[in-house]
Amino acid sequence: MEISLMNLKILLPFQVFADKKDVKRIVAETHHGSFGILPQRLDCTAALSPGILTYETESDGEIFIAVDEGVLVKAGKDVFISVRNAIGGANLGQLHEAVQREFLSIDEREKNVRTVMAKLELGFIRRLEEFRQK
């Protein structure tokens, strides 16, 4: 019985980051821990957290990619991973530092932006209410 290997496609918002054929295994990080996929695994979905994605092919060996939050979908032999940002081409230590520096700091900036937007919206609503009462 021949085992069919997987096709992996890593998608960013505006481009395809990677499109790999004959992938033996994939390991991604979720909010509940690491999540492994082999070709025989049933179809599934998973919400990914910022971390290191690992996949292995016969020709390239084991590859590490730092990924931001996203979604993983396995349908048949196709695995689609859609993330906001990805960094590849570095050693494992550098990728771990990139996750800490880039992806987790973005979350802090987003929190700050959301706080500022909430204050602006609240101020706008107060002024609109004052205007309405006049």
Chimera marker file (.cmm) of the C-alpha trace (Angstrom):
<marker_set name="trace">
<marker id="1" x="0.000" y="0.000" z="0.000" r="1" g="1" b="0" radius="0.5"/>
<marker id="2" x="1.552" y="3.280" z="-1.110" r="1" g="1" b="0" radius="0.5"/>
<marker id="3" x="1.221" y="6.238" z="1.259" r="1" g="1" b="0" radius="0.5"/>
<marker id="4" x="0.266" y="9.466" z="-0.449" r="1" g="1" b="0" radius="0.5"/>
<marker id="5" x="2.308" y="12.394" z="0.887" r="1" g="1" b="0" radius="0.5"/>
<marker id="6" x="0.777" y="15.797" z="1.611" r="1" g="1" b="0" radius="0.5"/>
<marker id="7" x="0.753" y="19.089" z="-0.268" r="1" g="1" b="0" radius="0.5"/>
<marker id="8" x="1.424" y="22.135" z="1.932" r="1" g="1" b="0" radius="0.5"/>
<marker id="9" x="0.480" y="25.686" z="1.031" r="1" g="1" b="0" radius="0.5"/>
<marker id="10" x="1.305" y="28.547" z="3.432" r="1" g="1" b="0" radius="0.5"/>
<marker id="11" x="-0.742" y="31.642" z="2.629" r="1" g="1" b="0" radius="0.5"/>
<marker id="12" x="-0.144" y="35.225" z="3.730" r="1" g="1" b="0" radius="0.5"/>
<marker id="13" x="-2.750" y="37.990" z="3.265" r="1" g="1" b="0" radius="0.5"/>
<marker id="14" x="-1.298" y="39.106" z="-0.075" r="1" g="1" b="0" radius="0.5"/>
<marker id="15" x="0.866" y="36.240" z="-1.337" r="1" g="1" b="0" radius="0.5"/>
<marker id="16" x="1.697" y="32.561" z="-1.192" r="1" g="1" b="0" radius="0.5"/>
<marker id="17" x="4.649" y="32.130" z="1.179" r="1" g="1" b="0" radius="0.5"/>
<marker id="18" x="5.323" y="28.460" z="0.368" r="1" g="1" b="0" radius="0.5"/>
<marker id="19" x="3.860" y="25.755" z="-1.849" r="1" g="1" b="0" radius="0.5"/>
<marker id="20" x="5.456" y="22.382" z="-1.111" r="1" g="1" b="0" radius="0.5"/>
<marker id="21" x="4.691" y="18.931" z="-2.489" r="1" g="1" b="0" radius="0.5"/>
<marker id="22" x="5.465" y="15.526" z="-0.961" r="1" g="1" b="0" radius="0.5"/>
<marker id="23" x="5.430" y="16.674" z="2.653" r="1" g="1" b="0" radius="0.5"/>
<marker id="24" x="5.933" y="13.799" z="5.107" r="1" g="1" b="0" radius="0.5"/>
<marker id="25" x="4.875" y="15.516" z="8.324" r="1" g="1" b="0" radius="0.5"/>
<marker id="26" x="3.856" y="18.894" z="9.723" r="1" g="1" b="0" radius="0.5"/>
<marker id="27" x="4.058" y="20.177" z="13.303" r="1" g="1" b="0" radius="0.5"/>
<marker id="28" x="2.373" y="23.459" z="14.250" r="1" g="1" b="0" radius="0.5"/>
<marker id="29" x="1.685" y="25.252" z="17.532" r="1" g="1" b="0" radius="0.5"/>
<marker id="30" x="-1.839" y="25.873" z="18.790" r="1" g="1" b="0" radius="0.5"/>
<marker id="31" x="-3.061" y="27.548" z="21.959" r="1" g="1" b="0" radius="0.5"/>
<marker id="32" x="-3.259" y="24.050" z="23.506" r="1" g="1" b="0" radius="0.5"/>
<marker id="33" x="0.228" y="22.867" z="22.499" r="1" g="1" b="0" radius="0.5"/>
<marker id="34" x="1.934" y="21.303" z="19.489" r="1" g="1" b="0" radius="0.5"/>
<marker id="35" x="-0.198" y="19.699" z="16.799" r="1" g="1" b="0" radius="0.5"/>
<marker id="36" x="1.236" y="17.060" z="14.454" r="1" g="1" b="0" radius="0.5"/>
<marker id="37" x="-0.108" y="15.960" z="11.078" r="1" g="1" b="0" radius="0.5"/>
<marker id="38" x="0.838" y="12.864" z="9.103" r="1" g="1" b="0" radius="0.5"/>
<marker id="39" x="-0.558" y="11.973" z="5.647" r="1" g="1" b="0" radius="0.5"/>
<marker id="40" x="-3.043" y="9.414" z="7.042" r="1" g="1" b="0" radius="0.5"/>
<marker id="41" x="-4.598" y="11.861" z="9.543" r="1" g="1" b="0" radius="0.5"/>
<marker id="42" x="-8.282" y="12.594" z="9.158" r="1" g="1" b="0" radius="0.5"/>
<marker id="43" x="-9.346" y="15.993" z="7.823" r="1" g="1" b="0" radius="0.5"/>
<marker id="44" x="-9.229" y="18.694" z="10.496" r="1" g="1" b="0" radius="0.5"/>
<marker id="45" x="-8.834" y="22.371" z="11.311" r="1" g="1" b="0" radius="0.5"/>
<marker id="46" x="-6.797" y="24.119" z="14.008" r="1" g="1" b="0" radius="0.5"/>
<marker id="47" x="-6.328" y="27.688" z="15.210" r="1" g="1" b="0" radius="0.5"/>
<marker id="48" x="-2.588" y="28.428" z="15.252" r="1" g="1" b="0" radius="0.5"/>
<marker id="49" x="-0.767" y="30.602" z="17.749" r="1" g="1" b="0" radius="0.5"/>
<marker id="50" x="2.468" y="32.466" z="17.016" r="1" g="1" b="0" radius="0.5"/>
<marker id="51" x="5.322" y="29.966" z="16.989" r="1" g="1" b="0" radius="0.5"/>
<marker id="52" x="7.506" y="27.673" z="14.918" r="1" g="1" b="0" radius="0.5"/>
<marker id="53" x="5.975" y="25.584" z="12.128" r="1" g="1" b="0" radius="0.5"/>
<marker id="54" x="7.964" y="22.504" z="11.137" r="1" g="1" b="0" radius="0.5"/>
<marker id="55" x="7.531" y="20.420" z="8.021" r="1" g="1" b="0" radius="0.5"/>
<marker id="56" x="9.622" y="17.698" z="6.420" r="1" g="1" b="0" radius="0.5"/>
<marker id="57" x="10.113" y="16.650" z="2.805" r="1" g="1" b="0" radius="0.5"/>
<marker id="58" x="12.397" y="14.030" z="1.316" r="1" g="1" b="0" radius="0.5"/>
<marker id="59" x="14.289" y="16.590" z="-0.792" r="1" g="1" b="0" radius="0.5"/>
<marker id="60" x="14.582" y="19.493" z="1.704" r="1" g="1" b="0" radius="0.5"/>
<marker id="61" x="14.653" y="17.643" z="5.016" r="1" g="1" b="0" radius="0.5"/>
<marker id="62" x="13.259" y="19.392" z="8.073" r="1" g="1" b="0" radius="0.5"/>
<marker id="63" x="12.284" y="23.050" z="7.544" r="1" g="1" b="0" radius="0.5"/>
<marker id="64" x="11.401" y="25.591" z="10.262" r="1" g="1" b="0" radius="0.5"/>
<marker id="65" x="9.246" y="28.672" z="9.677" r="1" g="1" b="0" radius="0.5"/>
<marker id="66" x="8.178" y="31.283" z="12.230" r="1" g="1" b="0" radius="0.5"/>
<marker id="67" x="4.461" y="31.960" z="11.779" r="1" g="1" b="0" radius="0.5"/>
<marker id="68" x="2.017" y="34.391" z="13.302" r="1" g="1" b="0" radius="0.5"/>
<marker id="69" x="-1.539" y="33.567" z="14.337" r="1" g="1" b="0" radius="0.5"/>
<marker id="70" x="-3.613" y="31.791" z="11.746" r="1" g="1" b="0" radius="0.5"/>
<marker id="71" x="-5.620" y="28.768" z="10.723" r="1" g="1" b="0" radius="0.5"/>
<marker id="72" x="-4.586" y="25.302" z="9.544" r="1" g="1" b="0" radius="0.5"/>
<marker id="73" x="-6.956" y="23.232" z="7.380" r="1" g="1" b="0" radius="0.5"/>
<marker id="74" x="-6.269" y="19.647" z="6.284" r="1" g="1" b="0" radius="0.5"/>
<marker id="75" x="-8.524" y="18.357" z="3.516" r="1" g="1" b="0" radius="0.5"/>
<marker id="76" x="-7.478" y="15.056" z="1.990" r="1" g="1" b="0" radius="0.5"/>
<marker id="77" x="-3.795" y="15.266" z="1.136" r="1" g="1" b="0" radius="0.5"/>
<marker id="78" x="-3.854" y="19.085" z="0.999" r="1" g="1" b="0" radius="0.5"/>
<marker id="79" x="-2.890" y="21.201" z="4.012" r="1" g="1" b="0" radius="0.5"/>
<marker id="80" x="-3.545" y="24.940" z="3.881" r="1" g="1" b="0" radius="0.5"/>
<marker id="81" x="-2.079" y="27.271" z="6.482" r="1" g="1" b="0" radius="0.5"/>
<marker id="82" x="-3.222" y="30.875" z="6.441" r="1" g="1" b="0" radius="0.5"/>
<marker id="83" x="-1.264" y="33.249" z="8.693" r="1" g="1" b="0" radius="0.5"/>
<marker id="84" x="-0.778" y="37.001" z="8.992" r="1" g="1" b="0" radius="0.5"/>
<marker id="85" x="3.000" y="36.830" z="8.727" r="1" g="1" b="0" radius="0.5"/>
<marker id="86" x="5.775" y="34.248" z="8.268" r="1" g="1" b="0" radius="0.5"/>
<marker id="87" x="9.574" y="34.289" z="8.417" r="1" g="1" b="0" radius="0.5"/>
<marker id="88" x="11.797" y="31.562" z="7.002" r="1" g="1" b="0" radius="0.5"/>
<marker id="89" x="15.406" y="30.992" z="6.011" r="1" g="1" b="0" radius="0.5"/>
<marker id="90" x="17.000" y="31.335" z="9.423" r="1" g="1" b="0" radius="0.5"/>
<marker id="91" x="18.199" y="28.891" z="12.038" r="1" g="1" b="0" radius="0.5"/>
<marker id="92" x="15.870" y="27.723" z="14.790" r="1" g="1" b="0" radius="0.5"/>
<marker id="93" x="17.278" y="30.091" z="17.442" r="1" g="1" b="0" radius="0.5"/>
<marker id="94" x="16.869" y="33.127" z="15.198" r="1" g="1" b="0" radius="0.5"/>
<marker id="95" x="13.305" y="32.083" z="14.312" r="1" g="1" b="0" radius="0.5"/>
<marker id="96" x="12.382" y="31.756" z="17.989" r="1" g="1" b="0" radius="0.5"/>
<marker id="97" x="13.743" y="35.266" z="18.623" r="1" g="1" b="0" radius="0.5"/>
<marker id="98" x="11.797" y="36.545" z="15.594" r="1" g="1" b="0" radius="0.5"/>
<marker id="99" x="8.556" y="35.136" z="17.013" r="1" g="1" b="0" radius="0.5"/>
<marker id="100" x="9.211" y="36.893" z="20.328" r="1" g="1" b="0" radius="0.5"/>
<marker id="101" x="10.294" y="40.172" z="18.725" r="1" g="1" b="0" radius="0.5"/>
<marker id="102" x="7.989" y="40.469" z="15.717" r="1" g="1" b="0" radius="0.5"/>
<marker id="103" x="4.771" y="38.580" z="16.291" r="1" g="1" b="0" radius="0.5"/>
<marker id="104" x="4.260" y="39.000" z="20.022" r="1" g="1" b="0" radius="0.5"/>
<marker id="105" x="5.191" y="42.714" z="19.936" r="1" g="1" b="0" radius="0.5"/>
<marker id="106" x="2.637" y="43.235" z="17.166" r="1" g="1" b="0" radius="0.5"/>
<marker id="107" x="-0.018" y="41.980" z="19.571" r="1" g="1" b="0" radius="0.5"/>
<marker id="108" x="1.014" y="44.644" z="22.083" r="1" g="1" b="0" radius="0.5"/>
<marker id="109" x="0.838" y="47.358" z="19.418" r="1" g="1" b="0" radius="0.5"/>
<marker id="110" x="-2.596" y="46.117" z="18.357" r="1" g="1" b="0" radius="0.5"/>
<marker id="111" x="-3.807" y="46.307" z="21.963" r="1" g="1" b="0" radius="0.5"/>
<marker id="112" x="-2.556" y="49.905" z="22.177" r="1" g="1" b="0" radius="0.5"/>
<marker id="113" x="-4.271" y="50.825" z="18.905" r="1" g="1" b="0" radius="0.5"/>
<marker id="114" x="-7.533" y="49.234" z="20.055" r="1" g="1" b="0" radius="0.5"/>
<marker id="115" x="-7.368" y="51.170" z="23.330" r="1" g="1" b="0" radius="0.5"/>
<marker id="116" x="-6.847" y="54.456" z="21.491" r="1" g="1" b="0" radius="0.5"/>
<marker id="117" x="-9.676" y="53.660" z="19.056" r="1" g="1" b="0" radius="0.5"/>
<marker id="118" x="-12.041" y="52.833" z="21.936" r="1" g="1" b="0" radius="0.5"/>
<marker id="119" x="-11.231" y="56.186" z="23.589" r="1" g="1" b="0" radius="0.5"/>
<marker id="120" x="-11.842" y="58.030" z="20.307" r="1" g="1" b="0" radius="0.5"/>
<marker id="121" x="-15.146" y="56.246" z="19.785" r="1" g="1" b="0" radius="0.5"/>
<marker id="122" x="-16.252" y="56.999" z="23.352" r="1" g="1" b="0" radius="0.5"/>
<marker id="123" x="-15.358" y="60.684" z="22.931" r="1" g="1" b="0" radius="0.5"/>
<marker id="124" x="-17.256" y="60.836" z="19.644" r="1" g="1" b="0" radius="0.5"/>
<marker id="125" x="-20.348" y="59.241" z="21.202" r="1" g="1" b="0" radius="0.5"/>
<marker id="126" x="-20.242" y="61.675" z="24.156" r="1" g="1" b="0" radius="0.5"/>
<marker id="127" x="-19.997" y="64.687" z="21.858" r="1" g="1" b="0" radius="0.5"/>
<marker id="128" x="-22.788" y="63.349" z="19.663" r="1" g="1" b="0" radius="0.5"/>
<marker id="129" x="-24.992" y="62.898" z="22.738" r="1" g="1" b="0" radius="0.5"/>
<marker id="130" x="-24.187" y="66.462" z="23.898" r="1" g="1" b="0" radius="0.5"/>
<marker id="131" x="-25.049" y="67.782" z="20.450" r="1" g="1" b="0" radius="0.5"/>
<marker id="132" x="-28.309" y="65.820" z="20.394" r="1" g="1" b="0" radius="0.5"/>
<marker id="133" x="-29.385" y="67.239" z="23.794" r="1" g="1" b="0" radius="0.5"/>
<marker id="134" x="-28.940" y="70.882" z="22.663" r="1" g="1" b="0" radius="0.5"/>
<link id1="1" id2="2" r="1" g="1" b="0" radius="0.2"/>
<link id1="2" id2="3" r="1" g="1" b="0" radius="0.2"/>
<link id1="3" id2="4" r="1" g="1" b="0" radius="0.2"/>
<link id1="4" id2="5" r="1" g="1" b="0" radius="0.2"/>
<link id1="5" id2="6" r="1" g="1" b="0" radius="0.2"/>
<link id1="6" id2="7" r="1" g="1" b="0" radius="0.2"/>
<link id1="7" id2="8" r="1" g="1" b="0" radius="0.2"/>
<link id1="8" id2="9" r="1" g="1" b="0" radius="0.2"/>
<link id1="9" id2="10" r="1" g="1" b="0" radius="0.2"/>
<link id1="10" id2="11" r="1" g="1" b="0" radius="0.2"/>
<link id1="11" id2="12" r="1" g="1" b="0" radius="0.2"/>
<link id1="12" id2="13" r="1" g="1" b="0" radius="0.2"/>
<link id1="13" id2="14" r="1" g="1" b="0" radius="0.2"/>
<link id1="14" id2="15" r="1" g="1" b="0" radius="0.2"/>
<link id1="15" id2="16" r="1" g="1" b="0" radius="0.2"/>
<link id1="16" id2="17" r="1" g="1" b="0" radius="0.2"/>
<link id1="17" id2="18" r="1" g="1" b="0" radius="0.2"/>
<link id1="18" id2="19" r="1" g="1" b="0" radius="0.2"/>
<link id1="19" id2="20" r="1" g="1" b="0" radius="0.2"/>
<link id1="20" id2="21" r="1" g="1" b="0" radius="0.2"/>
<link id1="21" id2="22" r="1" g="1" b="0" radius="0.2"/>
<link id1="22" id2="23" r="1" g="1" b="0" radius="0.2"/>
<link id1="23" id2="24" r="1" g="1" b="0" radius="0.2"/>
<link id1="24" id2="25" r="1" g="1" b="0" radius="0.2"/>
<link id1="25" id2="26" r="1" g="1" b="0" radius="0.2"/>
<link id1="26" id2="27" r="1" g="1" b="0" radius="0.2"/>
<link id1="27" id2="28" r="1" g="1" b="0" radius="0.2"/>
<link id1="28" id2="29" r="1" g="1" b="0" radius="0.2"/>
<link id1="29" id2="30" r="1" g="1" b="0" radius="0.2"/>
<link id1="30" id2="31" r="1" g="1" b="0" radius="0.2"/>
<link id1="31" id2="32" r="1" g="1" b="0" radius="0.2"/>
<link id1="32" id2="33" r="1" g="1" b="0" radius="0.2"/>
<link id1="33" id2="34" r="1" g="1" b="0" radius="0.2"/>
<link id1="34" id2="35" r="1" g="1" b="0" radius="0.2"/>
<link id1="35" id2="36" r="1" g="1" b="0" radius="0.2"/>
<link id1="36" id2="37" r="1" g="1" b="0" radius="0.2"/>
<link id1="37" id2="38" r="1" g="1" b="0" radius="0.2"/>
<link id1="38" id2="39" r="1" g="1" b="0" radius="0.2"/>
<link id1="39" id2="40" r="1" g="1" b="0" radius="0.2"/>
<link id1="40" id2="41" r="1" g="1" b="0" radius="0.2"/>
<link id1="41" id2="42" r="1" g="1" b="0" radius="0.2"/>
<link id1="42" id2="43" r="1" g="1" b="0" radius="0.2"/>
<link id1="43" id2="44" r="1" g="1" b="0" radius="0.2"/>
<link id1="44" id2="45" r="1" g="1" b="0" radius="0.2"/>
<link id1="45" id2="46" r="1" g="1" b="0" radius="0.2"/>
<link id1="46" id2="47" r="1" g="1" b="0" radius="0.2"/>
<link id1="47" id2="48" r="1" g="1" b="0" radius="0.2"/>
<link id1="48" id2="49" r="1" g="1" b="0" radius="0.2"/>
<link id1="49" id2="50" r="1" g="1" b="0" radius="0.2"/>
<link id1="50" id2="51" r="1" g="1" b="0" radius="0.2"/>
<link id1="51" id2="52" r="1" g="1" b="0" radius="0.2"/>
<link id1="52" id2="53" r="1" g="1" b="0" radius="0.2"/>
<link id1="53" id2="54" r="1" g="1" b="0" radius="0.2"/>
<link id1="54" id2="55" r="1" g="1" b="0" radius="0.2"/>
<link id1="55" id2="56" r="1" g="1" b="0" radius="0.2"/>
<link id1="56" id2="57" r="1" g="1" b="0" radius="0.2"/>
<link id1="57" id2="58" r="1" g="1" b="0" radius="0.2"/>
<link id1="58" id2="59" r="1" g="1" b="0" radius="0.2"/>
<link id1="59" id2="60" r="1" g="1" b="0" radius="0.2"/>
<link id1="60" id2="61" r="1" g="1" b="0" radius="0.2"/>
<link id1="61" id2="62" r="1" g="1" b="0" radius="0.2"/>
<link id1="62" id2="63" r="1" g="1" b="0" radius="0.2"/>
<link id1="63" id2="64" r="1" g="1" b="0" radius="0.2"/>
<link id1="64" id2="65" r="1" g="1" b="0" radius="0.2"/>
<link id1="65" id2="66" r="1" g="1" b="0" radius="0.2"/>
<link id1="66" id2="67" r="1" g="1" b="0" radius="0.2"/>
<link id1="67" id2="68" r="1" g="1" b="0" radius="0.2"/>
<link id1="68" id2="69" r="1" g="1" b="0" radius="0.2"/>
<link id1="69" id2="70" r="1" g="1" b="0" radius="0.2"/>
<link id1="70" id2="71" r="1" g="1" b="0" radius="0.2"/>
<link id1="71" id2="72" r="1" g="1" b="0" radius="0.2"/>
<link id1="72" id2="73" r="1" g="1" b="0" radius="0.2"/>
<link id1="73" id2="74" r="1" g="1" b="0" radius="0.2"/>
<link id1="74" id2="75" r="1" g="1" b="0" radius="0.2"/>
<link id1="75" id2="76" r="1" g="1" b="0" radius="0.2"/>
<link id1="76" id2="77" r="1" g="1" b="0" radius="0.2"/>
<link id1="77" id2="78" r="1" g="1" b="0" radius="0.2"/>
<link id1="78" id2="79" r="1" g="1" b="0" radius="0.2"/>
<link id1="79" id2="80" r="1" g="1" b="0" radius="0.2"/>
<link id1="80" id2="81" r="1" g="1" b="0" radius="0.2"/>
<link id1="81" id2="82" r="1" g="1" b="0" radius="0.2"/>
<link id1="82" id2="83" r="1" g="1" b="0" radius="0.2"/>
<link id1="83" id2="84" r="1" g="1" b="0" radius="0.2"/>
<link id1="84" id2="85" r="1" g="1" b="0" radius="0.2"/>
<link id1="85" id2="86" r="1" g="1" b="0" radius="0.2"/>
<link id1="86" id2="87" r="1" g="1" b="0" radius="0.2"/>
<link id1="87" id2="88" r="1" g="1" b="0" radius="0.2"/>
<link id1="88" id2="89" r="1" g="1" b="0" radius="0.2"/>
<link id1="89" id2="90" r="1" g="1" b="0" radius="0.2"/>
<link id1="90" id2="91" r="1" g="1" b="0" radius="0.2"/>
<link id1="91" id2="92" r="1" g="1" b="0" radius="0.2"/>
<link id1="92" id2="93" r="1" g="1" b="0" radius="0.2"/>
<link id1="93" id2="94" r="1" g="1" b="0" radius="0.2"/>
<link id1="94" id2="95" r="1" g="1" b="0" radius="0.2"/>
<link id1="95" id2="96" r="1" g="1" b="0" radius="0.2"/>
<link id1="96" id2="97" r="1" g="1" b="0" radius="0.2"/>
<link id1="97" id2="98" r="1" g="1" b="0" radius="0.2"/>
<link id1="98" id2="99" r="1" g="1" b="0" radius="0.2"/>
<link id1="99" id2="100" r="1" g="1" b="0" radius="0.2"/>
<link id1="100" id2="101" r="1" g="1" b="0" radius="0.2"/>
<link id1="101" id2="102" r="1" g="1" b="0" radius="0.2"/>
<link id1="102" id2="103" r="1" g="1" b="0" radius="0.2"/>
<link id1="103" id2="104" r="1" g="1" b="0" radius="0.2"/>
<link id1="104" id2="105" r="1" g="1" b="0" radius="0.2"/>
<link id1="105" id2="106" r="1" g="1" b="0" radius="0.2"/>
<link id1="106" id2="107" r="1" g="1" b="0" radius="0.2"/>
<link id1="107" id2="108" r="1" g="1" b="0" radius="0.2"/>
<link id1="108" id2="109" r="1" g="1" b="0" radius="0.2"/>
<link id1="109" id2="110" r="1" g="1" b="0" radius="0.2"/>
<link id1="110" id2="111" r="1" g="1" b="0" radius="0.2"/>
<link id1="111" id2="112" r="1" g="1" b="0" radius="0.2"/>
<link id1="112" id2="113" r="1" g="1" b="0" radius="0.2"/>
<link id1="113" id2="114" r="1" g="1" b="0" radius="0.2"/>
<link id1="114" id2="115" r="1" g="1" b="0" radius="0.2"/>
<link id1="115" id2="116" r="1" g="1" b="0" radius="0.2"/>
<link id1="116" id2="117" r="1" g="1" b="0" radius="0.2"/>
<link id1="117" id2="118" r="1" g="1" b="0" radius="0.2"/>
<link id1="118" id2="119" r="1" g="1" b="0" radius="0.2"/>
<link id1="119" id2="120" r="1" g="1" b="0" radius="0.2"/>
<link id1="120" id2="121" r="1" g="1" b="0" radius="0.2"/>
<link id1="121" id2="122" r="1" g="1" b="0" radius="0.2"/>
<link id1="122" id2="123" r="1" g="1" b="0" radius="0.2"/>
<link id1="123" id2="124" r="1" g="1" b="0" radius="0.2"/>
<link id1="124" id2="125" r="1" g="1" b="0" radius="0.2"/>
<link id1="125" id2="126" r="1" g="1" b="0" radius="0.2"/>
<link id1="126" id2="127" r="1" g="1" b="0" radius="0.2"/>
<link id1="127" id2="128" r="1" g="1" b="0" radius="0.2"/>
<link id1="128" id2="129" r="1" g="1" b="0" radius="0.2"/>
<link id1="129" id2="130" r="1" g="1" b="0" radius="0.2"/>
<link id1="130" id2="131" r="1" g="1" b="0" radius="0.2"/>
<link id1="131" id2="132" r="1" g="1" b="0" radius="0.2"/>
<link id1="132" id2="133" r="1" g="1" b="0" radius="0.2"/>
<link id1="133" id2="134" r="1" g="1" b="0" radius="0.2"/>
</marker_set>
